[in-house]
Amino acid sequence: MRPWRCVSMAKAPAAPSSTQPDPVSYEAALEELEQLVGRIESGQLPLDQMLAGYQRGAVLLNFCRARLEAVQDQIKVLDEGALQPWVQE
């Protein structure tokens, strides 16, 4: 029997840290997120790029959620503290 030996595996290059700038607007973030999802869903990205894309997508999603919450809070102030359901006329 051969004794087990520890083999050092080469490490994958680290995903780049969040060096990409924050989006300039909700619309820009949403557009980038939609494009990113399309590339990830295509299945054509290498694993490292897919991971980096997923991380960027999480940043974009958090940005969009924060912007939506901020706008919702502003609407509550304008509606005297109560968020009214939207009714199409």
Protein Blocks (a to p, Z undefined) as FASTA:
>chain_A
ZZdddddddddddddddfbccdfbfklmmmmmmmmmmmmmnopacfklmmmmmmmmmmmm
mmmmmmmmmmmmmmmmmnnopacddddZZ
